[in-house]
């Protein structure tokens, strides 16, 4: 339990209400204060038990909260994070952490300058399923890691087809899902990719906005004792298919994680090596957001590190930005060249 820690919420969002508020409560974290610049959103929070609803950011940041959780519009993250850092508040921000590299770097610098923790709410990276797979790779269970395949193709529920399928900054499947894939793949390969190429489409009959609802991405990771390593992702809001999955392939075997990319922890890990397949015992009883909040609270106390730091969130953002630029240009994008690409 983390009694004594108090959060304020910046953004009266669906994810804050449906996923984070229960996680705060389960972890014994107090929530005091809810800011949004659109008062109409407060009507969904009438029965939430969260007091101190305000349209004044200064009012919330001037209170005695310890930290903020930012789930406002993607284009608002940087300004709110900098203001929170300057007010001495620790920061947990939704993904994507920003819409450009410069903004993300500004957030990281503000947190460092003011001595506060900055973490990004990539829930998948802390999943026991992915942690078990990373441990297997580290221990050499599949030999040399060569490649990985992500299936993150789902059907977007109708009630979530608002801003995600609009012209809002950061809308579309790449900033919503591909960025999550990168938060898992980068720590698996223990580095960022060097280049990305992506294709995207508008496939859903209900999608009349022009926002991309499906994308496939190829990532090239640098060598680790051999040749370049590769990864692929299939991200979609349109597929009524099987469960999500992550396949991790080496020269001595493979790891398959079933139900790997969702917010629920239920799933499975199987190791394919030495001519046989065996299940790996993984405790998936803990909620992913509770895992993330526990790590964040430890980092606030100076006793650990966040599940995904600001720097690691920037690494995931770079992959999504490279994928979007590749879709626009029809070219392979080198991550080293991203700073010259306009947002």
N, C-alpha and C positions, 0 to 999 in steps of 0.2 A: 504494500500500500504506500501511497505517496501523499499522505495527509500533510497539510500545511502549504502545499503548492497551489497557487491560484492562477488560472488562465483567464484572459479576455479573448473574445472571438471577434475577428475582423472579417465580416461577411456572413450574412444570414443565408447560408447555402444549404443545398440538400445534403451534401456529404457531411457537413458539420452537424446537421440535425440527426441523420439516420445512422451514421457510423461513428463520428467522433464523440458526440455527446454521451452515448452509452459507454464508450471506452473511457472517457474522463471519469464517469461515475463509478465504473468498475474498478478503476485504479485509485479511487479515493482522492481525485483531484477536483478542487472546487472551480467552478466556472462562474465568474462574476463580471458581467458586462458583455454586451453584444452591440457592435458597431456595424452600421450599413448606411450608405448614402442614399438608399431607396427605402423610405419608411414603409412602403407597402409590403415589403418582405417580412416585417415584424409580425404580421398577422398569422403567419405559419408557426410562430414561436410562442403564442399565447399560453399554451399549456406545457411549455418546455421546462419551466422552473428557473429559467435564466433571467435574472434581474439586471437592471441597469441598461436597458436598451436605449441607444443613443445614435444620433446622426452626427455627433461631434467626435472626431478621432482624437482631438486633443483632450477631451474629457475622459475618454477611456484610458488613454496612455498616461494621463495625469493621476490615475487612481493607483492603489497599492497592489495591483496585480504583479505577479512575478514574470509572466510570459504571455505571448499572444500566439494564437493559431490563426493563420491567414488563409481564408478560402474565398476571397473576393474574386472579382474578375481578374483574369490573368494579366491584363495590362496595368492593374492597380498594385500588383505585388511589390514592385520595386519601391515606390514611394512610401507605401505603408511599412515595409520592412525597414527602410532607412529611418523613418520616424520612430518606429519601435526601438530600434537599436540606440538611437540618440536619447530615448527616454529610459534607457537601461533595462529594457525588457528582452528576455530570451525569445527566440523566434522559431516557430514551426510553421513552414509555409507549404501550401499545396503545390503539387506539380501541375504544369511545368513551373519551375520556380520563377521564371521570367520568360519574356518573348525574344530576348536577344542576349548575346554574350556580354555586351557591355553592361546591361542592366544587372545580370547575374553577378558579374564581378563587382559592381557597385554595392550590391547587397552583402557580398562576402567581406568586402573591405569595411563597410559600416559596422558589421558585427565584430570583426577583429579589432577595429579601432576603439569600440566601446566595451570590449571585453564580455560580450554576450554570446551565447550559443546560437548558431544558425543551423537548422536541420530542414530537410525536405521530406514531405510526407509520401515517400515511395514505400508503400506497405509491403510490397512483394520481396524486397531485398532481405528483410528480416524473417521471412517465412522459414519455419523449421524444415520444410521440404527442400528449399534452395540451400539452406545452411548445410543440410546433410549431403547434398550433391557436391557442394564446394569442398567439403571435407573429404569425400571420396576421391575427387580429382586431386586434391592436395596430397593424399596418401598414396597416389599412384594406382588406384584401383582399375583405371581404364588405360593405363600407360600414358602416353603423351596426348594431351588434349589437342584435337585437330579441328573440330567444328561443333556447331550447335544449331538446332532448328527449333524455332518457337512457333507454336500454333496458338494465336490469341484472337481467333475469329469467333465472334459471338453474335447474338441478336441484341441490339440495344433496346432496352425496354421503352415502351412508348412514352412513359412519363419523364424519361431522360433525353428526349429528342428536342430539347429546347435549344440552349446556347451551343451545345455540342454540334448541332447540325444547323448552324447559322453562319452569318458573316462576322460574328464576334471575333475579336483577336484571340488566337489560340484555339479556335474551333477546328473540328475535323478529327479524323481517327489518328493521325500521326502524333499530334500534340497530346492527345488523350490516352493513346494506348502504346504507340511505338516508343514513346519516352519511358513508359513503365518497363517495356522489354529491355531497354538499354540499361535501366537500373539493376537488372538481373544479370545481363550479359557482361557488362564491364567488370564487376567483381569476379565473375566466373573466369574471365580471361585475364584478370588482374591488370587491366590497362584499358585505354580507350582505343577504338578502331582508328585506323589510319585513313580509310576511305569508305564511302557509302554510295550505293546506287539504289534508287527506288522507283517503283511504278505505282500509280494510284488510279482509282476509278470511282465513279458514282454508280453503284449497283442497285441500291434499294429502290423499289417502286415508290416507296413513301418519301424518298429524298427528293424534294423539289427545290432545295436551297442552293445547290451548286457546291456545297461543302463535300470534301472527299470522305467517303464512308468505308473505303477498302484500300489497303496498301500492302505491297510486298516489298521487302527491303533486303538487300545483301550487304553484309559488313565484312571488311577485311581487317583482321587484327594482326599485329606484328608478330614475328616469330618468337618462340620460347624454346630454343634448342633445336629447332628444325625450320621448316618453311612457314610461310604465312598461314594463319588460321582463319577460318571462315565461319560466318553465322548467317542465318536467314530468319526472317520473321514474316508471318502472315497475320495482319491485323485487320479486323473487320467488325462493323456494326450490323452486318447483314446476313450472317450465316446461321442457319438453324442446324448446326452440325454437332459432332461429338464434343466431349469435354476438351478444355484447353490442355496443352501439353508442352513440355520442354524435353527434347532429346539432346543428350550430350555425348559426343562421339570421340573416341580415342583410337589409337593404334593397337590397344590391347583390350578393348571392350566398349561398353556403352552404358549410360545411365538414362532411364526414362522416368520422368516425373509426370504422373497423371493428375489431371485437375490442378495444373501447376500455376495458372496465371490469374486466378480469381481472388476476390476478397475473402472468401471462406478458406479456412485452413485445411478442410478435409481433402485428402489426396493420397497419393502413394508414390513410393520410390522403388524402382527395381534396378538391380545391377545385373548386366549381361556381361559375363566374363568367364574365361576358362571353360567354355563350352556349356555353361549352364546359366540359368536365370534364378536369382534369389531376391526376395523382397527385403528391403531395409526397414527396420523398425524405426518409425518416427512418431514422436508425440505431437499430434496436431490439435491438441485440446485448447490451446491458448488463442485468443483473438489476435489477429495480426496488428491491429491498431493498439491493443494493450501492450504487445511486445515493443512496438515502436515508442509508445509513451514511456514505458519503463526505461528504455535506453536513453531517451531524451532527458528524463528526470535525473538519471545518473550523471549525464553530462553536465546538467545544470549544477550539480553538487561537486563537479570536478572529479568524479569517480569513474568515469567511463567515456564512451563516445556515442554519438547518435547512430542510429541504423544507417542513415544516409546523411552525410555532411553537406554543407553548402557546396564545397568543391566537387563532391561526387554527384550532387544534383546538377551542377554545371556540366559534368561529363555526360550525363544522360541527355541533358538539353541539347548539347552539341550534336548528338546522334539524330535527334528529331529535326533540328534545324537543317542538318545536312540532307536528311531524307526529303524534307520539303523543298529544299533548293534543287535537289536532283529531279524531283517531279516537275518543277518549274522549267528547268533548263534542259532536261533530257540527257544530262551528262553525269558521269561519276564525279562526286564531290570529295575532295581531300579536306579532312577536318582542319588541317593547318591553314587552309585558305579561307576558312569561314569568317574570320574577322573582316575580310574585305567584301563580304556579301551583305547587302542591305537587308534589314529585317522586313 
